[in-house]
Amino acid sequence: MENNNFVNANSSEEINPSESNNNNSNVQNMNANSQRANANVQNANTQNRNANAQNANFNNTQSNKSNYSKPNNGFNAPKVKKEKQKNNFGKTVVVPFFSGVIGAALVITTCVNVPTIKSKLIGNNSQTSVPTTTVTSSGNVNTNYISLSDINDTGVAVAAKVLPSVVGINVTYSVNSIFSNNTSTATAEGSGVIISSDGYILTNNHVVNSSSSSSSSFYELGSATKITVTLYNDETEYDAKIIGTDSKTDLAVIKIDKTDLTAATLGDSSTVQVGEWCMAIGNPLGMQSTVTTGTISALNREITDSDGKTYTVIQTDAAINSGNSGGALVNSNGEVIGINSIKASGTGVEGLGFAIPINSTKSIYSDLIKYNKVIRPYIGVRGIDITDEIIKNNPTYNLVKGFYVRSVDDFSPAQKAGIQAGDIIVKADGTTVENVNELNEIKNKHSVGDTMELTINRDGTEKTVTVTLVEEPSDTNTND
């Protein structure tokens, strides 16, 4: 409508009287319409506020009470939506996140601190290492690390390998008393090492031979009347017989009638080093299959026993007790490097055990098996060692260091070569010798029938003679 002009009621613009009635009518209509519109708006707003208030109360009753406590307080829809989103973020993200962190921490802690679970998940591979310094034969020093757990594994593996090759030996002796003509019996125990699968066993002479065992002024041990052998993990007692004995080396070989035995692996005792790990296996005090460990304390140690015999042995701090004699001293490869023989005893003595080097036993047990005795080359002289002290205490005699000949056996190689009592043997095959052990070491490298050159000092003059070696008589008691 072109004539309907709407103006503000407070306008200063003038109104035409002729149009007053129409305008008033229009104004009234407009006011009525305005009132109806306002009423509709108020009703709509009231309904919206009520609906929104109900929705807000559903989410947070306490918060909505403060927001809608006044009738004219308007509802801010965006703020309510933001609060709702904030609350949902905390519940759906923050709480699950921290719950997961706490749960993971509990699981990890349980796995680490419970041994059974830890071992199943990551295994028991923890090892403790310690530094070690090794001096090689060439003189070079190598420093590296060894694992203590490896030492554990080595001991277990060596024991498992060698134990089936070590036997227990029980010997019954006859005993003669000076107080009566009655004869009783006594028993002794020792150990042995299986050297062949068909029953040959290496042991000490003093284990099976009563003549090398202790006696007293009140009784005398006779010969062994019975020898039995007990195998590893086998309670059966097997009868054994003596194949041969050798008192000079304190070695003997016995045999049982059984095959398929586990023979020991023999090592090379010339490669043994001081400080090397070792294990002694035997039957001390009747406790069969006992294992003790230690180190090699010294090499080429000269020890004299109660009978006056001198042996060159390996010294170890591995426990060797009565009954260990004849048992095995082995290295970390499970190889026999010695035959346990002697233990130093006395007040305050601990950790002193001795073993015969395995290399020096090989020719001995070979002869014992083959000949029932040891075939040795023989010179035929008896005497003493001339030391610096003897020379110093006897200045009037023309003495030099060497082996002094006190007597010569009749019909011996020495007598045939012209050696006389009073001569001093100073060299053998061109090598200086200062005692009988050095002389015998060179002599024993020869076989029966060989010749060797001896340099002697007679009244200050040296001369060289040639000796043809023969087999040593069984009843001889010469130094050489």
C-alpha positions in Angstrom: 0.0 0.0 0.0 1.5 3.3 -1.1 -0.3 5.5 1.5 0.7 3.4 4.5 3.8 5.3 5.9 5.2 3.9 9.2 7.0 6.4 11.4 8.3 6.5 14.9 5.8 7.7 17.5 8.3 10.1 18.9 8.9 11.6 15.5 8.6 15.4 15.2 7.3 15.0 11.7 3.8 16.6 11.2 0.6 14.4 10.4 -2.2 15.4 7.9 -5.6 15.7 9.8 -7.4 14.1 6.9 -5.5 11.0 7.3 -5.7 11.0 11.1 -8.6 8.6 11.4 -7.2 6.2 9.0 -3.9 6.4 10.6 -5.3 5.9 14.1 -7.2 2.9 12.8 -4.0 1.5 11.3 -2.1 2.3 14.5 -4.6 0.4 16.6 -4.5 -2.5 14.2 -0.8 -2.4 14.4 -0.8 -2.2 18.2 -3.1 -5.2 18.3 -1.0 -7.1 16.0 2.1 -6.1 18.0 0.5 -7.2 21.2 -0.4 -10.6 19.6 3.1 -10.9 18.2 4.6 -10.0 21.5 2.4 -12.5 23.2 3.4 -15.2 20.8 7.1 -14.3 21.2 6.8 -14.4 25.0 5.0 -17.8 24.8 7.6 -19.2 22.4 10.5 -17.9 24.6 8.9 -19.3 27.7 8.5 -22.7 26.1 12.1 -22.6 24.8 13.4 -21.7 28.2 11.5 -24.4 29.9 12.7 -27.0 27.4 16.3 -25.9 27.6 16.1 -25.7 31.4 14.9 -29.3 31.5 17.7 -30.4 29.2 20.2 -28.5 31.3 18.8 -30.0 34.5 19.4 -33.5 33.0 23.1 -32.7 32.6 23.8 -30.7 35.7 21.1 -29.9 38.2 23.1 -27.8 40.6 24.7 -25.7 37.9 21.3 -25.0 36.2 19.7 -23.9 39.5 22.2 -21.0 39.7 21.7 -20.1 36.0 17.9 -20.0 36.1 17.1 -18.7 39.6 15.8 -15.4 38.2 12.8 -15.3 35.9 14.4 -12.9 33.5 17.8 -14.6 33.3 18.3 -15.6 29.7 19.6 -19.0 28.6 23.0 -18.9 26.9 22.9 -22.0 24.7 26.5 -21.9 23.5 27.8 -21.7 27.0 25.8 -24.8 28.0 27.1 -26.7 25.0 30.7 -25.8 25.8 30.3 -27.0 29.4 28.8 -30.2 28.1 31.6 -30.8 25.7 34.2 -30.1 28.5 32.6 -32.6 30.8 32.4 -35.3 28.1 36.2 -34.7 27.2 37.2 -35.4 30.8 35.1 -38.6 31.0 35.9 -40.0 27.6 39.6 -39.0 27.3 41.4 -37.9 30.4 40.1 -40.6 32.8 40.7 -43.6 30.5 44.2 -42.2 29.6 45.4 -42.1 33.2 43.7 -45.4 34.0 45.6 -47.0 31.2 48.9 -45.5 32.5 48.3 -46.7 36.0 47.3 -50.2 34.7 50.4 -50.5 32.5 52.7 -49.4 35.4 51.1 -52.1 37.6 51.6 -54.8 34.9 55.3 -53.9 34.3 56.0 -53.8 38.1 54.5 -57.2 38.5 56.5 -58.7 35.6 59.8 -57.3 36.9 59.4 -58.2 40.5 57.8 -61.7 40.3 60.7 -64.1 39.4 58.5 -66.8 37.9 56.8 -64.3 35.5 60.1 -62.6 34.7 61.9 -65.8 33.9 59.1 -66.9 31.5 59.0 -63.5 29.7 62.7 -62.7 29.4 64.5 -65.8 30.6 67.2 -66.1 33.2 70.1 -64.7 31.2 71.6 -62.5 33.8 75.3 -63.0 34.1 78.0 -61.5 36.3 81.3 -60.9 34.7 84.6 -60.2 36.3 87.8 -59.1 34.6 90.6 -61.6 34.2 94.2 -61.4 32.9 95.7 -64.4 31.1 99.4 -64.8 30.3 99.9 -66.9 27.2 102.8 -69.2 26.6 104.3 -66.5 24.3 104.4 -64.0 27.2 101.5 -61.8 25.9 99.0 -60.6 28.4 95.3 -60.8 27.4 92.8 -59.0 29.5 89.1 -59.8 28.9 86.0 -60.7 30.9 84.8 -64.1 32.0 81.3 -64.9 33.1 80.8 -66.4 36.6 77.8 -68.2 35.3 80.0 -69.8 32.6 82.2 -71.1 35.4 79.1 -72.6 36.9 78.2 -74.3 33.7 81.8 -75.5 33.2 81.8 -77.2 36.6 78.5 -79.0 35.9 79.6 -80.1 32.5 83.0 -81.4 33.6 81.5 -83.3 36.5 78.9 -84.9 34.3 81.6 -85.9 31.8 84.3 -87.3 34.2 82.2 -88.9 37.1 81.4 -92.1 35.1 85.1 -92.6 34.6 86.1 -92.5 38.3 85.6 -95.6 40.5 85.7 -96.5 44.1 88.2 -99.1 45.3 87.9 -101.2 48.4 90.8 -103.4 49.5 90.9 -106.1 52.2 94.3 -106.8 53.8 95.5 -109.5 56.2 96.9 -108.1 59.4 99.5 -109.9 61.6 99.8 -108.9 65.2 103.0 -109.3 67.3 101.0 -110.2 70.4 99.5 -113.3 68.9 99.7 -115.7 66.0 96.2 -114.8 64.9 95.6 -113.1 61.6 92.8 -110.5 61.2 91.7 -108.4 58.3 91.5 -104.7 57.7 90.0 -102.6 54.8 91.2 -99.5 53.0 89.5 -97.4 50.4 90.7 -95.4 47.4 89.8 -94.3 44.0 90.7 -95.1 40.4 90.4 -93.8 36.8 89.1 -96.0 34.0 91.7 -95.8 31.2 90.0 -98.3 28.8 86.5 -99.4 28.1 87.4 -103.1 28.7 88.1 -102.6 32.4 91.6 -101.4 33.0 91.8 -98.9 35.9 94.7 -96.7 36.9 95.3 -96.0 40.6 98.0 -95.5 43.2 100.3 -98.2 44.2 99.8 -97.5 47.9 96.0 -98.1 47.5 96.3 -101.7 46.4 99.8 -102.7 47.6 100.2 -103.3 51.3 104.0 -103.0 51.2 103.6 -99.3 50.6 100.9 -98.9 53.3 101.5 -97.8 56.8 102.5 -100.3 59.5 103.5 -100.0 63.1 105.7 -101.9 65.6 102.5 -103.7 66.8 101.2 -105.1 63.6 102.1 -105.7 60.0 100.0 -105.5 56.9 100.0 -108.5 54.7 99.1 -108.7 51.0 95.7 -107.7 49.7 93.3 -110.6 49.9 90.4 -109.0 48.0 89.9 -105.9 45.8 86.5 -104.7 44.7 85.5 -101.8 42.5 82.3 -99.8 42.5 81.3 -97.9 39.4 79.5 -94.5 39.2 75.7 -94.9 39.9 76.2 -98.6 40.3 76.1 -100.3 43.7 77.4 -103.6 42.3 80.8 -104.6 43.7 83.0 -106.0 40.9 86.0 -108.2 41.8 89.3 -106.7 40.5 92.8 -108.2 40.1 96.2 -106.5 40.2 97.8 -106.2 36.7 101.0 -104.5 37.9 102.4 -102.1 40.4 105.3 -99.6 40.5 106.5 -98.3 43.8 108.9 -95.7 42.3 106.0 -93.8 40.7 103.3 -94.9 43.2 101.2 -96.2 40.3 99.3 -99.4 39.7 96.9 -100.9 37.2 93.9 -103.2 38.2 91.2 -104.7 36.0 87.6 -105.8 36.3 85.8 -108.2 33.9 83.4 -105.7 32.4 83.1 -104.0 29.0 81.5 -100.9 27.6 82.9 -98.7 30.4 83.4 -95.0 30.0 87.1 -94.4 29.7 88.5 -91.0 30.8 89.8 -88.5 28.3 93.5 -87.9 29.1 94.9 -84.4 28.7 98.4 -83.0 28.3 99.8 -82.1 31.7 102.7 -80.2 30.0 100.2 -77.4 29.0 98.9 -76.9 32.5 99.4 -73.3 33.9 99.5 -72.0 37.5 96.2 -70.5 38.4 94.2 -72.7 36.0 90.8 -74.0 37.2 90.8 -77.7 38.1 88.5 -80.3 39.7 89.4 -83.3 41.9 87.1 -86.3 41.8 87.2 -89.4 44.0 85.8 -91.2 47.0 87.2 -89.4 50.1 86.3 -91.1 53.4 84.0 -93.6 51.5 81.9 -90.8 50.1 81.6 -92.0 46.6 81.8 -89.6 43.6 82.8 -86.5 45.5 83.7 -83.4 43.5 85.9 -80.6 44.8 87.2 -77.6 42.8 90.2 -75.3 43.0 93.2 -74.0 41.1 96.6 -75.2 40.1 98.9 -73.8 42.8 102.3 -74.9 41.5 103.9 -77.1 38.9 106.9 -79.5 39.1 106.8 -79.5 42.9 109.1 -82.0 44.5 107.6 -83.8 47.4 109.2 -86.6 49.5 106.8 -89.1 51.1 107.2 -90.9 54.4 109.1 -93.7 52.7 111.7 -91.2 51.5 110.6 -91.4 47.8 110.7 -88.1 45.9 107.9 -87.3 43.4 107.6 -84.4 40.9 103.9 -83.5 41.2 101.2 -80.9 40.5 100.1 -78.9 43.5 96.5 -77.8 43.9 94.2 -76.3 46.5 91.3 -78.6 45.5 90.5 -80.7 48.6 92.2 -84.1 48.4 91.5 -86.3 51.4 92.0 -89.9 52.5 90.3 -92.0 49.9 90.9 -89.5 47.0 94.2 -91.3 46.2 94.0 -92.7 42.7 91.3 -90.3 41.6 91.3 -87.8 38.8 92.5 -84.2 38.7 90.9 -82.7 35.6 90.9 -79.4 33.7 88.0 -77.3 32.4 87.8 -79.5 29.3 87.1 -82.5 31.4 90.5 -84.0 30.6 92.5 -85.9 33.2 95.7 -83.9 33.9 96.8 -85.8 37.0 96.3 -88.8 39.4 95.6 -87.6 42.9 98.2 -89.1 45.2 99.4 -87.1 48.2 97.9 -84.8 50.7 100.1 -82.7 53.1 98.7 -83.0 56.6 99.5 -81.4 59.9 98.4 -78.7 62.3 97.5 -75.5 60.3 98.0 -77.2 56.9 95.1 -76.5 54.5 94.7 -76.5 50.8 97.8 -78.6 49.9 97.1 -81.5 47.6 99.3 -83.2 45.0 98.7 -85.1 41.8 101.1 -87.2 39.6 101.2 -85.5 36.1 99.3 -87.6 33.7 102.0 -87.4 31.1 104.4 -89.2 33.4 101.9 -92.1 33.9 101.3 -93.0 30.3 104.5 -95.0 29.7 104.1 -96.5 33.2 100.6 -97.9 32.8 101.4 -99.0 29.3 104.3 -101.1 30.6 102.2 -102.4 33.5 99.5 -103.6 31.1 101.9 -105.1 28.6 104.6 -106.5 30.9 103.0 -106.5 34.4 106.0 -104.3 35.4 107.8 -101.2 34.3 110.7 -101.6 31.9 113.3 -99.0 32.8 116.8 -98.4 31.5 119.4 -99.0 34.2 122.9 -97.5 34.9 123.7 -99.1 38.3 125.1 -96.5 40.6 124.2 -95.3 44.2 125.1 -92.0 45.7 124.1 -88.6 47.0 123.6 -85.1 45.5 126.5 -82.6 46.0 125.0 -79.2 46.9 126.5 -75.8 47.5 126.1 -76.3 51.3 128.1 -79.6 51.2 130.8 -78.0 49.2 131.0 -75.1 51.7 131.1 -77.5 54.7 133.9 -79.6 53.1 136.4 -77.1 51.8 139.3 -79.7 52.0 137.7 -81.9 49.4 137.8 -81.2 45.7 134.0 -81.3 45.3 131.8 -79.9 42.5 128.0 -79.9 42.1 126.6 -83.1 40.7 125.7 -86.7 41.6 128.4 -88.3 43.8 128.8 -92.0 43.2 129.2 -93.9 46.5 129.0 -97.4 45.0 128.7 -99.2 41.7 126.6 -102.4 41.2 128.4 -105.5 40.1 128.1 -106.3 36.4 126.1 -103.1 35.8 126.5 -100.8 32.8 128.2 -98.3 35.0 130.9 -100.8 36.1 131.4 -101.9 32.5 131.9 -98.2 31.4 134.6 -97.7 34.1 132.7 -95.5 36.6 134.1 -95.8 40.1 133.1 -94.9 43.6 134.1 -91.3 44.3 133.3 -90.1 40.8 130.9 -87.1 40.4 128.5 -87.3 37.4 128.2 -83.6 36.2 126.7 -84.1 32.7 124.4 -86.5 30.9 124.3 -86.4 27.1 126.0 -83.0 27.3 123.4 -81.5 29.7 124.6 -80.3 33.1 123.1 -82.4 36.0 123.2 -81.4 39.6 121.2 -84.2 41.2 119.9 -87.7 40.7 116.5 -86.5 39.5 118.0 -84.5 36.6 120.1 -87.6 35.8 117.1 -89.9 35.8 115.0 -87.5 33.7 117.5 -87.7 30.9 118.1 -91.5 31.3 114.3 -92.2 31.2 114.0 -90.6 27.8 116.1 -93.6 26.5 115.0 -97.2 26.0 116.7 -100.4 27.0 119.6 -101.0 24.7 120.3 -97.3 24.0 123.6 -95.6 24.8 124.2 -92.4 26.7 127.2 -90.3 27.5 128.1 -89.4 31.1 130.7 -86.8 32.0 132.3 -87.5 35.3 134.6 -85.4 37.5 137.4 -87.5 39.1 139.9 -85.7 41.3 139.2 -82.4 39.6 139.5 -83.8 36.1 136.5 -84.4 33.8 136.2 -87.3 31.4 133.3 -88.7 29.3 132.2 -92.3 29.2 129.6 -94.2 27.2 127.1 -96.4 29.0 124.9 -99.0 27.3 121.6 -99.1 29.1 120.0 -102.4 30.2 116.7 -103.4 31.8 116.6 -102.5 35.5 116.5 -105.7 37.7 113.3 -106.2 39.7 115.1 -106.4 43.0 117.3 -103.3 42.5 117.4 -100.4 44.9 119.8 -98.1 43.2 119.4 -94.4 42.8 119.8 -94.8 39.1 
